[in-house]
């Protein structure tokens, strides 16, 4: 985060800041098109060399990017966003939530290590 702040403090364009930060920013994304108001089974599998995100048993994203441990799990609903797209455009804001929001979690399982030890 300090590198992003430093890049934006100089009189560069956002595109120049993005080019400067490109070696440090590693990202991948996919759209989730299921109805999030219905029950779904979400699964994230991390290994040292890849990450797979699946919904209802179907891989939505397979990437060679993987976070470095130690990892933690935080689940929340957030209507704020920030974006720093590949063309260098910066954006942020708040999405409206006219019908209110809620989150229900059932059968949460975390497995760690090569043997898949449950915690």
SULSULZI-V903077 format. One record per residue. PSI is psi in whole degrees, -180 to 180 (none if undefined). D_LAST is the distance of its C-alpha to the last C-alpha in whole Angstrom. Layout:
BEGIN
psi:PSI d_last:D_LAST
psi:PSI d_last:D_LAST
END
This chain:
BEGIN
psi:-37 d_last:31
psi:-33 d_last:33
psi:-40 d_last:35
psi:-46 d_last:35
psi:-43 d_last:37
psi:-42 d_last:39
psi:-38 d_last:40
psi:-16 d_last:41
psi:-22 d_last:43
psi:158 d_last:46
psi:41 d_last:48
psi:162 d_last:47
psi:163 d_last:46
psi:-36 d_last:43
psi:-40 d_last:43
psi:-40 d_last:44
psi:-42 d_last:41
psi:-44 d_last:39
psi:-40 d_last:41
psi:-36 d_last:40
psi:-11 d_last:36
psi:-42 d_last:36
psi:-22 d_last:35
psi:-21 d_last:32
psi:114 d_last:31
psi:117 d_last:29
psi:158 d_last:28
psi:156 d_last:28
psi:161 d_last:28
psi:152 d_last:28
psi:137 d_last:29
psi:116 d_last:27
psi:8 d_last:30
psi:161 d_last:28
psi:105 d_last:29
psi:-7 d_last:26
psi:-12 d_last:28
psi:158 d_last:27
psi:133 d_last:23
psi:160 d_last:22
psi:116 d_last:19
psi:141 d_last:18
psi:135 d_last:16
psi:125 d_last:15
psi:117 d_last:15
psi:137 d_last:16
psi:-178 d_last:17
psi:-23 d_last:20
psi:-2 d_last:23
psi:168 d_last:22
psi:138 d_last:20
psi:129 d_last:20
psi:125 d_last:20
psi:149 d_last:21
psi:124 d_last:22
psi:39 d_last:22
psi:0 d_last:22
psi:124 d_last:24
psi:122 d_last:24
psi:-36 d_last:25
psi:128 d_last:25
psi:124 d_last:25
psi:152 d_last:25
psi:-3 d_last:26
psi:140 d_last:24
psi:138 d_last:21
psi:155 d_last:20
psi:134 d_last:19
psi:163 d_last:16
psi:150 d_last:15
psi:158 d_last:13
psi:167 d_last:12
psi:123 d_last:12
psi:129 d_last:15
psi:125 d_last:17
psi:167 d_last:20
psi:130 d_last:24
psi:132 d_last:26
psi:9 d_last:30
psi:152 d_last:31
psi:155 d_last:31
psi:143 d_last:32
psi:142 d_last:34
psi:83 d_last:35
psi:168 d_last:36
psi:-22 d_last:38
psi:1 d_last:41
psi:7 d_last:40
psi:133 d_last:41
psi:141 d_last:39
psi:151 d_last:38
psi:161 d_last:36
psi:-166 d_last:36
psi:131 d_last:35
psi:137 d_last:34
psi:148 d_last:36
psi:74 d_last:34
psi:-26 d_last:37
psi:7 d_last:35
psi:171 d_last:32
psi:151 d_last:28
psi:165 d_last:25
psi:125 d_last:22
psi:134 d_last:20
psi:131 d_last:16
psi:139 d_last:15
psi:53 d_last:12
psi:126 d_last:10
psi:130 d_last:7
psi:132 d_last:6
psi:138 d_last:6
psi:158 d_last:8
psi:168 d_last:11
psi:-30 d_last:13
psi:-6 d_last:12
psi:40 d_last:9
psi:126 d_last:7
psi:143 d_last:4
psi:none d_last:0
END
